[in-house]
Amino acid sequence: MRITDAQRLDWLRLIRTDGVGPRTFRNLINRFGGAAGALEALPAITGRAGKRVTPPTRAEIEKEMAAAARLGVRLIAIGEDAYPRSLQATDAASPLIAVRGNLEALRKPALAVVGSRNASAAGLTLTERLARGLGDAGLVVVSGLARGIDASAHKASLATGTVAVLAGGHDRIYPSNHIALVESILAAGGALVTEMPMGWEPRGRDFLRRNRVISGLGLGTLVVEAARRSGSLITARYALEQGRAVFAALGSPLDPRAEGTNDLIRQGATLVAEAEHILTVIAPLIERGDPFEEGQASSLMRQMLEEQPQFWDEIDLDGSSPAGPNTSPDAAKETAPPARRPRSVALVPEPDADRHARALARRRPAGARCPDGSAGTGTRRAGRAARQRRILARRILMPGQAFSRSATRACKRQRCGSWMPCSAQAATVWNRYSALGPRCPHPAAMRSAMAASSRRPV
């Protein structure tokens, strides 16, 4: 199968549309018979759902394709001969991948090698030895171009073939100090693969998407050194969901970097100390020919597309709420922004707050004015005092705003199990605005205290 240049442009417009991932892409293609019909109908469909989505223009996509051509990147559609058969066998495969380098590296049997970025010297040495052994046996090594284990696997397999999967665009290599390694991979006959557009800076969620491509390109996945919440364990989980073999190198029980791999071994992963341990499991698949042919796909225990983890905010085409992005604890650790602690505010009675604001206003340098040009307080502290007055005027005791930072730290030192303070000073402040008395209010009692404090005068 080979699609035309016009079809490739339509495919790229559709997959680059906000809210369109592999699941939505396939649904649209099946419903409208092609990408061109889906592009025409998409604005009307999403408009009826309440969120109108407009695909990128032809000029934008032509600009991306021109930038890719200048860099020697080829866009390969799923179903084409150059598309990796192992990746195509996964139900969450990207409709289009961008490949730079030798396409022959994607046709050979491969094994994914992942591990810790902060790897030990022993882990790096073991990775080099295993990667060389796999390369000598005719396997291509696939990894994610990260620091540590990934970089060691790429360097050790340069002579025999390696494939690097990127989390960003081909012109946004991450980490940037691996640009020289990328040039070495291309010069040695390897390849770079990504599904992200040109100019795309990798984000947290993009590394999760990359991990599923890494596991999908190989017959199995080898994990060398991974902590319990490492992204390498996510790659191993994707390999299991794709029906691939999982291998793990045994590490020291005293090393936190080996806790994840040791757990994999206890859960049934194949223990690996040398390349022969992997080849014993992989050899029957290679001897049978292409293990991803239509007749042999059932032996891989592939899951349905709807059961695969979601990496995109997919458009709801059927009227049901789509599954959102992967919200597992591992994914949240990698993608979620750090939680911000509520700002603590020291409560001041109403008349005192006015005097406090006036005192702060007097500290303003001579001639200082607010950004809008008014003669306001112009200081951050005065603005904070104004917020205090608004809170007290509503007679609502807001969580996290009734106590000073020192009182909150005292609570953590006493480890009372509640986020509320339990120091004598904080208890006195709490007793002033509630009926609980001088003790540490726990969440159940806190809600009733907040209701009581909103009714009693300040």
MIDO-874480 format. One record per residue (C-alpha): x, y, z; residue number from 0. Coordinates in Angstrom, 1 decimal. Layout:
BEGIN
{x:X; y:Y; z:Z; resi:NUM}
...
//
This chain:
BEGIN
{x:0.0; y:0.0; z:0.0; resi:0}
{x:1.1; y:3.5; z:-0.8; resi:1}
{x:-0.8; y:6.8; z:-0.3; resi:2}
{x:-0.5; y:9.8; z:-2.6; resi:3}
{x:1.1; y:13.1; z:-1.6; resi:4}
{x:-2.4; y:14.7; z:-1.5; resi:5}
{x:-3.6; y:11.9; z:0.8; resi:6}
{x:-0.5; y:12.3; z:3.0; resi:7}
{x:-1.2; y:16.0; z:3.4; resi:8}
{x:-4.8; y:15.3; z:4.4; resi:9}
{x:-3.7; y:12.6; z:6.8; resi:10}
{x:-1.2; y:15.0; z:8.4; resi:11}
{x:-3.8; y:17.8; z:8.7; resi:12}
{x:-6.2; y:15.4; z:10.4; resi:13}
{x:-3.7; y:13.9; z:12.9; resi:14}
{x:-2.4; y:17.4; z:13.7; resi:15}
{x:-5.9; y:18.6; z:14.6; resi:16}
{x:-6.5; y:19.3; z:18.3; resi:17}
{x:-8.3; y:16.4; z:19.9; resi:18}
{x:-7.5; y:13.9; z:17.2; resi:19}
{x:-5.5; y:10.9; z:18.3; resi:20}
{x:-5.2; y:7.4; z:16.9; resi:21}
{x:-8.7; y:6.4; z:18.2; resi:22}
{x:-10.5; y:9.4; z:16.8; resi:23}
{x:-8.4; y:9.3; z:13.5; resi:24}
{x:-9.6; y:5.7; z:12.8; resi:25}
{x:-13.2; y:6.5; z:13.7; resi:26}
{x:-13.2; y:9.5; z:11.3; resi:27}
{x:-11.6; y:7.6; z:8.5; resi:28}
{x:-14.0; y:4.7; z:8.8; resi:29}
{x:-17.0; y:7.0; z:9.1; resi:30}
{x:-16.2; y:9.3; z:6.1; resi:31}
{x:-14.2; y:7.0; z:3.9; resi:32}
{x:-11.0; y:9.1; z:4.0; resi:33}
{x:-9.2; y:12.0; z:5.5; resi:34}
{x:-10.5; y:14.5; z:3.0; resi:35}
{x:-14.2; y:13.8; z:4.0; resi:36}
{x:-13.3; y:13.8; z:7.7; resi:37}
{x:-11.6; y:17.2; z:7.4; resi:38}
{x:-14.8; y:18.7; z:5.8; resi:39}
{x:-17.1; y:17.2; z:8.4; resi:40}
{x:-15.0; y:17.7; z:11.5; resi:41}
{x:-15.9; y:21.4; z:12.2; resi:42}
{x:-19.7; y:20.7; z:12.0; resi:43}
{x:-19.4; y:17.5; z:14.2; resi:44}
{x:-17.5; y:19.3; z:16.9; resi:45}
{x:-19.7; y:22.4; z:16.6; resi:46}
{x:-22.7; y:20.3; z:17.5; resi:47}
{x:-20.9; y:18.9; z:20.5; resi:48}
{x:-20.3; y:22.4; z:21.8; resi:49}
{x:-16.6; y:22.8; z:21.0; resi:50}
{x:-15.8; y:23.6; z:17.4; resi:51}
{x:-12.5; y:22.3; z:16.2; resi:52}
{x:-10.8; y:23.6; z:13.1; resi:53}
{x:-8.1; y:21.6; z:11.4; resi:54}
{x:-4.8; y:23.3; z:10.5; resi:55}
{x:-4.7; y:24.9; z:7.1; resi:56}
{x:-3.0; y:23.4; z:4.1; resi:57}
{x:-0.4; y:26.2; z:4.2; resi:58}
{x:0.6; y:25.2; z:7.8; resi:59}
{x:1.0; y:21.6; z:6.9; resi:60}
{x:2.8; y:22.3; z:3.7; resi:61}
{x:5.3; y:24.4; z:5.7; resi:62}
{x:5.8; y:21.5; z:8.1; resi:63}
{x:6.3; y:19.0; z:5.3; resi:64}
{x:8.8; y:21.4; z:3.6; resi:65}
{x:10.8; y:21.7; z:6.9; resi:66}
{x:10.8; y:17.9; z:7.2; resi:67}
{x:12.1; y:17.5; z:3.7; resi:68}
{x:14.9; y:19.9; z:4.2; resi:69}
{x:16.1; y:17.8; z:7.2; resi:70}
{x:15.7; y:14.6; z:5.3; resi:71}
{x:12.7; y:13.4; z:7.3; resi:72}
{x:10.2; y:11.1; z:5.6; resi:73}
{x:6.5; y:10.9; z:6.7; resi:74}
{x:5.4; y:7.2; z:6.6; resi:75}
{x:1.7; y:6.3; z:6.9; resi:76}
{x:0.4; y:3.2; z:8.7; resi:77}
{x:-0.1; y:0.4; z:6.2; resi:78}
{x:2.7; y:1.5; z:3.9; resi:79}
{x:5.6; y:-1.0; z:3.3; resi:80}
{x:8.1; y:1.2; z:5.2; resi:81}
{x:5.9; y:1.4; z:8.3; resi:82}
{x:7.4; y:-0.9; z:11.0; resi:83}
{x:5.3; y:-4.1; z:11.2; resi:84}
{x:5.8; y:-4.4; z:14.9; resi:85}
{x:4.5; y:-0.9; z:15.6; resi:86}
{x:1.6; y:-1.4; z:13.2; resi:87}
{x:0.5; y:-4.5; z:15.2; resi:88}
{x:-0.2; y:-2.3; z:18.2; resi:89}
{x:-3.7; y:-0.8; z:18.4; resi:90}
{x:-2.5; y:2.6; z:19.5; resi:91}
{x:-0.1; y:3.0; z:16.6; resi:92}
{x:0.3; y:6.5; z:15.2; resi:93}
{x:-1.2; y:7.0; z:11.7; resi:94}
{x:1.9; y:8.8; z:10.6; resi:95}
{x:5.5; y:8.7; z:11.8; resi:96}
{x:8.4; y:10.9; z:10.8; resi:97}
{x:11.6; y:8.9; z:10.2; resi:98}
{x:15.0; y:10.3; z:9.6; resi:99}
{x:17.8; y:8.0; z:8.6; resi:100}
{x:18.0; y:4.4; z:7.3; resi:101}
{x:14.6; y:2.8; z:6.8; resi:102}
{x:16.2; y:-0.7; z:6.7; resi:103}
{x:16.8; y:-0.4; z:10.5; resi:104}
{x:13.0; y:-0.4; z:11.0; resi:105}
{x:12.6; y:-3.6; z:9.0; resi:106}
{x:14.9; y:-5.8; z:11.1; resi:107}
{x:13.9; y:-7.5; z:14.4; resi:108}
{x:14.5; y:-5.2; z:17.3; resi:109}
{x:14.6; y:-5.2; z:21.1; resi:110}
{x:13.9; y:-2.1; z:23.3; resi:111}
{x:16.4; y:-1.2; z:26.0; resi:112}
{x:15.4; y:1.3; z:28.6; resi:113}
{x:16.5; y:2.2; z:32.1; resi:114}
{x:17.5; y:4.9; z:34.6; resi:115}
{x:18.8; y:8.3; z:33.7; resi:116}
{x:20.9; y:8.3; z:36.9; resi:117}
{x:22.5; y:4.9; z:36.2; resi:118}
{x:25.3; y:3.3; z:38.1; resi:119}
{x:28.6; y:2.4; z:36.6; resi:120}
{x:27.7; y:-1.3; z:36.9; resi:121}
{x:24.4; y:-0.6; z:35.1; resi:122}
{x:26.1; y:1.2; z:32.2; resi:123}
{x:28.6; y:-1.6; z:31.8; resi:124}
{x:25.9; y:-4.2; z:31.8; resi:125}
{x:23.9; y:-2.3; z:29.3; resi:126}
{x:26.9; y:-2.0; z:26.9; resi:127}
{x:27.6; y:-5.7; z:27.2; resi:128}
{x:24.0; y:-6.7; z:26.5; resi:129}
{x:23.5; y:-4.2; z:23.6; resi:130}
{x:26.6; y:-5.5; z:21.9; resi:131}
{x:25.5; y:-9.1; z:22.3; resi:132}
{x:22.1; y:-8.3; z:20.9; resi:133}
{x:23.6; y:-6.5; z:18.0; resi:134}
{x:26.0; y:-9.3; z:17.2; resi:135}
{x:22.9; y:-11.6; z:17.1; resi:136}
{x:21.3; y:-9.5; z:14.4; resi:137}
{x:18.9; y:-7.5; z:16.6; resi:138}
{x:18.4; y:-3.7; z:16.3; resi:139}
{x:18.5; y:-1.9; z:19.7; resi:140}
{x:15.6; y:0.6; z:20.2; resi:141}
{x:15.8; y:3.2; z:23.0; resi:142}
{x:14.7; y:6.7; z:23.9; resi:143}
{x:17.9; y:8.8; z:23.5; resi:144}
{x:17.7; y:9.8; z:27.2; resi:145}
{x:20.7; y:10.1; z:29.5; resi:146}
{x:22.1; y:7.0; z:31.3; resi:147}
{x:21.0; y:3.6; z:30.1; resi:148}
{x:19.4; y:4.8; z:26.9; resi:149}
{x:22.5; y:6.6; z:25.7; resi:150}
{x:24.7; y:3.7; z:26.7; resi:151}
{x:22.6; y:1.3; z:24.7; resi:152}
{x:22.7; y:3.5; z:21.6; resi:153}
{x:26.5; y:4.0; z:21.8; resi:154}
{x:27.1; y:0.2; z:22.2; resi:155}
{x:25.0; y:-0.7; z:19.2; resi:156}
{x:26.1; y:1.9; z:16.7; resi:157}
{x:28.0; y:-0.6; z:14.6; resi:158}
{x:25.1; y:-3.1; z:14.5; resi:159}
{x:22.1; y:-0.8; z:14.2; resi:160}
{x:20.1; y:1.3; z:16.6; resi:161}
{x:16.9; y:3.3; z:16.5; resi:162}
{x:16.2; y:6.3; z:18.7; resi:163}
{x:12.6; y:7.4; z:19.5; resi:164}
{x:12.1; y:11.1; z:20.1; resi:165}
{x:9.6; y:12.8; z:22.4; resi:166}
{x:9.7; y:16.0; z:20.3; resi:167}
{x:10.3; y:17.1; z:16.7; resi:168}
{x:13.3; y:16.1; z:14.7; resi:169}
{x:14.6; y:19.7; z:15.0; resi:170}
{x:14.2; y:19.7; z:18.8; resi:171}
{x:16.5; y:17.0; z:20.1; resi:172}
{x:16.2; y:16.4; z:23.8; resi:173}
{x:18.5; y:16.4; z:25.7; resi:174}
{x:20.4; y:18.9; z:23.6; resi:175}
{x:23.7; y:17.5; z:24.6; resi:176}
{x:22.9; y:14.3; z:22.6; resi:177}
{x:22.9; y:16.1; z:19.2; resi:178}
{x:26.4; y:14.6; z:18.6; resi:179}
{x:25.0; y:11.1; z:19.5; resi:180}
{x:22.2; y:11.7; z:17.0; resi:181}
{x:24.7; y:12.5; z:14.2; resi:182}
{x:26.6; y:9.3; z:15.1; resi:183}
{x:23.4; y:7.2; z:14.9; resi:184}
{x:22.6; y:8.6; z:11.5; resi:185}
{x:26.2; y:8.2; z:10.2; resi:186}
{x:26.3; y:4.6; z:11.4; resi:187}
{x:23.1; y:3.7; z:9.5; resi:188}
{x:20.6; y:4.0; z:12.3; resi:189}
{x:17.3; y:5.9; z:12.4; resi:190}
{x:15.3; y:8.4; z:14.4; resi:191}
{x:11.6; y:8.1; z:14.8; resi:192}
{x:8.9; y:10.4; z:16.2; resi:193}
{x:5.2; y:11.1; z:15.8; resi:194}
{x:5.5; y:14.8; z:16.9; resi:195}
{x:5.5; y:17.7; z:14.4; resi:196}
{x:8.6; y:19.7; z:13.5; resi:197}
{x:9.5; y:22.4; z:16.0; resi:198}
{x:7.7; y:20.6; z:18.9; resi:199}
{x:9.3; y:20.9; z:22.3; resi:200}
{x:8.8; y:17.8; z:24.3; resi:201}
{x:6.5; y:18.0; z:27.4; resi:202}
{x:5.9; y:15.5; z:30.2; resi:203}
{x:3.0; y:13.7; z:28.4; resi:204}
{x:5.0; y:13.4; z:25.2; resi:205}
{x:7.5; y:11.1; z:27.0; resi:206}
{x:4.7; y:8.7; z:27.8; resi:207}
{x:3.7; y:8.7; z:24.2; resi:208}
{x:7.3; y:8.0; z:23.2; resi:209}
{x:7.5; y:5.1; z:25.6; resi:210}
{x:4.7; y:3.2; z:23.9; resi:211}
{x:6.4; y:3.6; z:20.5; resi:212}
{x:9.7; y:2.3; z:22.0; resi:213}
{x:8.0; y:-0.9; z:23.3; resi:214}
{x:6.0; y:-1.2; z:20.1; resi:215}
{x:9.1; y:-1.2; z:17.9; resi:216}
{x:10.6; y:-4.2; z:19.6; resi:217}
{x:9.9; y:-7.9; z:20.1; resi:218}
{x:10.5; y:-7.3; z:23.8; resi:219}
{x:11.6; y:-4.7; z:26.3; resi:220}
{x:14.7; y:-4.9; z:28.5; resi:221}
{x:14.8; y:-2.8; z:31.7; resi:222}
{x:18.1; y:-2.1; z:33.3; resi:223}
{x:18.0; y:-0.2; z:36.6; resi:224}
{x:14.7; y:1.5; z:37.3; resi:225}
{x:13.3; y:3.0; z:40.5; resi:226}
{x:9.8; y:2.0; z:41.6; resi:227}
{x:8.2; y:5.0; z:40.0; resi:228}
{x:10.5; y:5.2; z:36.9; resi:229}
{x:9.2; y:5.9; z:33.4; resi:230}
{x:11.0; y:2.7; z:32.3; resi:231}
{x:8.4; y:0.7; z:34.2; resi:232}
{x:5.7; y:2.5; z:32.2; resi:233}
{x:7.5; y:1.2; z:29.1; resi:234}
{x:7.5; y:-2.3; z:30.5; resi:235}
{x:3.7; y:-2.0; z:31.2; resi:236}
{x:3.1; y:-0.9; z:27.6; resi:237}
{x:5.1; y:-3.9; z:26.4; resi:238}
{x:2.9; y:-6.2; z:28.4; resi:239}
{x:-0.2; y:-4.6; z:27.0; resi:240}
{x:1.1; y:-5.0; z:23.5; resi:241}
{x:1.8; y:-8.7; z:24.1; resi:242}
{x:5.6; y:-8.3; z:24.1; resi:243}
{x:8.2; y:-10.0; z:26.3; resi:244}
{x:9.6; y:-8.2; z:29.3; resi:245}
{x:13.2; y:-8.7; z:30.5; resi:246}
{x:14.8; y:-7.2; z:33.6; resi:247}
{x:18.4; y:-7.1; z:34.9; resi:248}
{x:18.8; y:-8.0; z:38.6; resi:249}
{x:20.2; y:-5.3; z:40.7; resi:250}
{x:21.4; y:-4.8; z:44.3; resi:251}
{x:18.5; y:-4.9; z:46.8; resi:252}
{x:20.3; y:-2.0; z:48.5; resi:253}
{x:20.3; y:0.2; z:45.5; resi:254}
{x:17.0; y:2.3; z:45.0; resi:255}
{x:17.7; y:2.4; z:41.3; resi:256}
{x:17.2; y:-1.3; z:41.1; resi:257}
{x:13.9; y:-1.6; z:43.1; resi:258}
{x:11.7; y:-1.4; z:40.0; resi:259}
{x:13.6; y:-4.1; z:38.0; resi:260}
{x:13.7; y:-6.4; z:41.0; resi:261}
{x:9.9; y:-6.0; z:41.3; resi:262}
{x:9.5; y:-6.8; z:37.6; resi:263}
{x:11.4; y:-10.1; z:38.2; resi:264}
{x:9.2; y:-11.0; z:41.1; resi:265}
{x:6.2; y:-10.3; z:39.0; resi:266}
{x:7.3; y:-12.7; z:36.2; resi:267}
{x:9.8; y:-10.8; z:34.0; resi:268}
{x:12.6; y:-12.8; z:32.6; resi:269}
{x:15.8; y:-12.4; z:34.6; resi:270}
{x:18.7; y:-11.3; z:32.3; resi:271}
{x:22.4; y:-11.4; z:33.0; resi:272}
{x:23.7; y:-11.9; z:29.5; resi:273}
{x:22.4; y:-11.6; z:25.9; resi:274}
{x:21.8; y:-15.3; z:25.6; resi:275}
{x:19.0; y:-15.1; z:28.1; resi:276}
{x:17.1; y:-12.8; z:25.8; resi:277}
{x:17.9; y:-14.6; z:22.6; resi:278}
{x:16.5; y:-17.8; z:24.0; resi:279}
{x:13.1; y:-16.2; z:24.3; resi:280}
{x:13.2; y:-14.1; z:21.1; resi:281}
{x:14.7; y:-16.8; z:18.8; resi:282}
{x:11.4; y:-18.8; z:18.3; resi:283}
{x:9.6; y:-15.6; z:17.2; resi:284}
{x:12.4; y:-14.8; z:14.7; resi:285}
{x:12.6; y:-18.3; z:13.3; resi:286}
{x:8.8; y:-18.3; z:12.6; resi:287}
{x:9.3; y:-15.4; z:10.2; resi:288}
{x:7.4; y:-12.3; z:10.7; resi:289}
{x:5.6; y:-12.6; z:14.0; resi:290}
{x:3.3; y:-9.8; z:13.2; resi:291}
{x:1.6; y:-11.3; z:10.1; resi:292}
{x:-2.2; y:-11.4; z:10.1; resi:293}
{x:-2.3; y:-15.1; z:10.9; resi:294}
{x:0.0; y:-14.9; z:13.9; resi:295}
{x:-1.3; y:-11.6; z:15.4; resi:296}
{x:-3.6; y:-13.5; z:17.8; resi:297}
{x:-0.7; y:-15.0; z:19.6; resi:298}
{x:0.4; y:-11.6; z:20.8; resi:299}
{x:-2.7; y:-11.1; z:22.9; resi:300}
{x:-3.3; y:-7.6; z:21.5; resi:301}
{x:-5.8; y:-5.5; z:23.4; resi:302}
{x:-8.6; y:-3.5; z:21.7; resi:303}
{x:-7.9; y:0.2; z:21.0; resi:304}
{x:-10.5; y:1.3; z:23.6; resi:305}
{x:-8.6; y:-0.5; z:26.3; resi:306}
{x:-5.3; y:1.2; z:25.5; resi:307}
{x:-4.1; y:4.1; z:27.7; resi:308}
{x:-5.2; y:7.5; z:26.4; resi:309}
{x:-2.4; y:10.0; z:25.5; resi:310}
{x:-4.6; y:12.6; z:23.8; resi:311}
{x:-7.7; y:14.6; z:24.8; resi:312}
{x:-9.8; y:12.8; z:22.2; resi:313}
{x:-12.8; y:14.4; z:20.5; resi:314}
{x:-16.1; y:12.7; z:21.6; resi:315}
{x:-17.7; y:11.6; z:18.3; resi:316}
{x:-20.3; y:9.2; z:19.7; resi:317}
{x:-21.9; y:11.3; z:22.4; resi:318}
{x:-20.1; y:9.6; z:25.2; resi:319}
{x:-17.4; y:11.1; z:27.4; resi:320}
{x:-14.1; y:10.1; z:26.0; resi:321}
{x:-11.3; y:8.8; z:28.2; resi:322}
{x:-9.0; y:11.6; z:29.1; resi:323}
{x:-5.2; y:11.5; z:29.3; resi:324}
{x:-3.5; y:8.8; z:31.2; resi:325}
{x:-4.0; y:9.7; z:34.9; resi:326}
{x:-2.1; y:6.9; z:36.5; resi:327}
{x:0.2; y:7.9; z:39.5; resi:328}
{x:3.3; y:7.3; z:37.3; resi:329}
{x:1.9; y:9.6; z:34.6; resi:330}
{x:0.8; y:12.2; z:37.1; resi:331}
{x:4.3; y:12.3; z:38.5; resi:332}
{x:5.7; y:13.0; z:35.1; resi:333}
{x:3.1; y:15.4; z:33.7; resi:334}
{x:1.4; y:17.2; z:36.5; resi:335}
{x:2.7; y:20.6; z:37.6; resi:336}
{x:3.9; y:20.8; z:41.2; resi:337}
{x:1.1; y:21.5; z:43.6; resi:338}
{x:1.1; y:25.1; z:45.0; resi:339}
{x:0.7; y:25.5; z:48.7; resi:340}
{x:-2.1; y:27.8; z:49.7; resi:341}
{x:-0.9; y:31.2; z:50.8; resi:342}
{x:-1.2; y:31.6; z:54.6; resi:343}
{x:-2.7; y:34.9; z:55.9; resi:344}
{x:-2.5; y:36.1; z:59.4; resi:345}
{x:-5.9; y:37.1; z:60.5; resi:346}
{x:-6.3; y:40.6; z:61.9; resi:347}
{x:-9.6; y:41.9; z:63.4; resi:348}
{x:-11.5; y:44.4; z:61.2; resi:349}
{x:-10.5; y:47.7; z:62.9; resi:350}
{x:-6.9; y:46.5; z:63.2; resi:351}
{x:-6.8; y:45.6; z:59.5; resi:352}
{x:-7.6; y:49.1; z:58.5; resi:353}
{x:-4.9; y:50.5; z:60.7; resi:354}
{x:-2.5; y:47.9; z:59.4; resi:355}
{x:-3.2; y:48.8; z:55.8; resi:356}
{x:-2.7; y:52.5; z:56.6; resi:357}
{x:0.6; y:51.8; z:58.3; resi:358}
{x:1.8; y:49.8; z:55.3; resi:359}
{x:0.7; y:52.6; z:53.0; resi:360}
{x:2.9; y:55.0; z:54.9; resi:361}
{x:5.9; y:52.8; z:54.3; resi:362}
{x:5.5; y:53.3; z:50.5; resi:363}
{x:8.4; y:55.2; z:49.0; resi:364}
{x:7.7; y:58.9; z:48.2; resi:365}
{x:6.0; y:59.3; z:44.9; resi:366}
{x:5.3; y:55.6; z:44.4; resi:367}
{x:2.1; y:54.8; z:42.6; resi:368}
{x:0.1; y:51.7; z:41.6; resi:369}
{x:0.6; y:50.3; z:38.1; resi:370}
{x:-2.7; y:51.8; z:37.0; resi:371}
{x:-1.5; y:55.3; z:38.0; resi:372}
{x:-3.7; y:55.6; z:41.0; resi:373}
{x:-2.5; y:56.7; z:44.4; resi:374}
{x:-3.2; y:53.3; z:46.0; resi:375}
{x:-1.1; y:51.5; z:48.6; resi:376}
{x:1.2; y:50.3; z:45.9; resi:377}
{x:2.7; y:47.6; z:48.1; resi:378}
{x:2.2; y:43.8; z:48.2; resi:379}
{x:1.6; y:43.9; z:51.9; resi:380}
{x:-1.1; y:46.5; z:51.7; resi:381}
{x:-2.8; y:44.4; z:49.0; resi:382}
{x:-2.6; y:41.4; z:51.4; resi:383}
{x:-4.3; y:43.4; z:54.1; resi:384}
{x:-7.1; y:44.3; z:51.7; resi:385}
{x:-7.6; y:40.7; z:51.0; resi:386}
{x:-7.8; y:40.0; z:54.8; resi:387}
{x:-10.6; y:42.6; z:55.1; resi:388}
{x:-12.5; y:41.0; z:52.3; resi:389}
{x:-12.2; y:37.6; z:53.9; resi:390}
{x:-13.3; y:38.9; z:57.3; resi:391}
{x:-16.2; y:40.8; z:55.8; resi:392}
{x:-17.6; y:37.6; z:54.4; resi:393}
{x:-17.2; y:36.0; z:57.9; resi:394}
{x:-15.8; y:32.8; z:56.3; resi:395}
{x:-12.8; y:31.0; z:57.7; resi:396}
{x:-11.0; y:29.9; z:54.6; resi:397}
{x:-8.8; y:26.7; z:54.8; resi:398}
{x:-5.1; y:27.5; z:55.0; resi:399}
{x:-5.8; y:31.2; z:55.6; resi:400}
{x:-6.4; y:31.2; z:59.4; resi:401}
{x:-2.8; y:30.5; z:60.5; resi:402}
{x:0.7; y:31.7; z:60.0; resi:403}
{x:3.4; y:29.8; z:58.2; resi:404}
{x:5.2; y:29.2; z:61.5; resi:405}
{x:2.1; y:27.6; z:63.0; resi:406}
{x:1.7; y:25.3; z:60.0; resi:407}
{x:5.3; y:24.2; z:60.3; resi:408}
{x:4.7; y:23.5; z:64.0; resi:409}
{x:1.8; y:21.2; z:63.0; resi:410}
{x:4.1; y:19.2; z:60.6; resi:411}
{x:6.7; y:18.8; z:63.3; resi:412}
{x:4.2; y:17.3; z:65.7; resi:413}
{x:2.9; y:14.9; z:63.0; resi:414}
{x:-0.7; y:15.0; z:64.2; resi:415}
{x:-2.0; y:13.5; z:61.0; resi:416}
{x:-4.0; y:16.7; z:60.0; resi:417}
{x:-3.0; y:19.6; z:57.9; resi:418}
{x:-4.3; y:22.0; z:60.5; resi:419}
{x:-1.8; y:23.4; z:63.1; resi:420}
{x:-1.6; y:22.0; z:66.6; resi:421}
{x:0.8; y:24.4; z:68.3; resi:422}
{x:-0.3; y:26.3; z:71.4; resi:423}
{x:-0.2; y:29.6; z:69.5; resi:424}
{x:-2.3; y:28.3; z:66.6; resi:425}
{x:-4.7; y:26.6; z:68.9; resi:426}
{x:-5.2; y:30.0; z:70.6; resi:427}
{x:-5.9; y:31.6; z:67.2; resi:428}
{x:-8.3; y:28.8; z:66.3; resi:429}
{x:-10.2; y:29.1; z:69.6; resi:430}
{x:-10.7; y:32.8; z:68.9; resi:431}
{x:-12.7; y:32.1; z:65.8; resi:432}
{x:-14.3; y:28.8; z:66.5; resi:433}
{x:-16.0; y:26.8; z:69.2; resi:434}
{x:-13.6; y:23.8; z:69.1; resi:435}
{x:-11.3; y:24.9; z:71.9; resi:436}
{x:-7.5; y:24.7; z:72.1; resi:437}
{x:-6.9; y:21.5; z:70.2; resi:438}
{x:-5.9; y:20.4; z:66.7; resi:439}
{x:-9.0; y:20.4; z:64.5; resi:440}
{x:-9.1; y:17.4; z:62.2; resi:441}
{x:-10.9; y:17.5; z:58.8; resi:442}
{x:-14.3; y:16.2; z:60.0; resi:443}
{x:-14.4; y:18.7; z:62.8; resi:444}
{x:-13.0; y:21.4; z:60.6; resi:445}
{x:-16.0; y:21.5; z:58.3; resi:446}
{x:-18.4; y:22.1; z:61.2; resi:447}
{x:-16.1; y:24.7; z:62.6; resi:448}
{x:-16.0; y:26.6; z:59.3; resi:449}
{x:-19.8; y:26.6; z:59.2; resi:450}
{x:-19.9; y:27.8; z:62.8; resi:451}
{x:-17.4; y:30.5; z:62.2; resi:452}
{x:-19.3; y:31.8; z:59.2; resi:453}
{x:-22.3; y:32.4; z:61.5; resi:454}
{x:-20.7; y:33.9; z:64.5; resi:455}
{x:-19.5; y:37.6; z:64.5; resi:456}
{x:-15.8; y:38.4; z:64.3; resi:457}
//
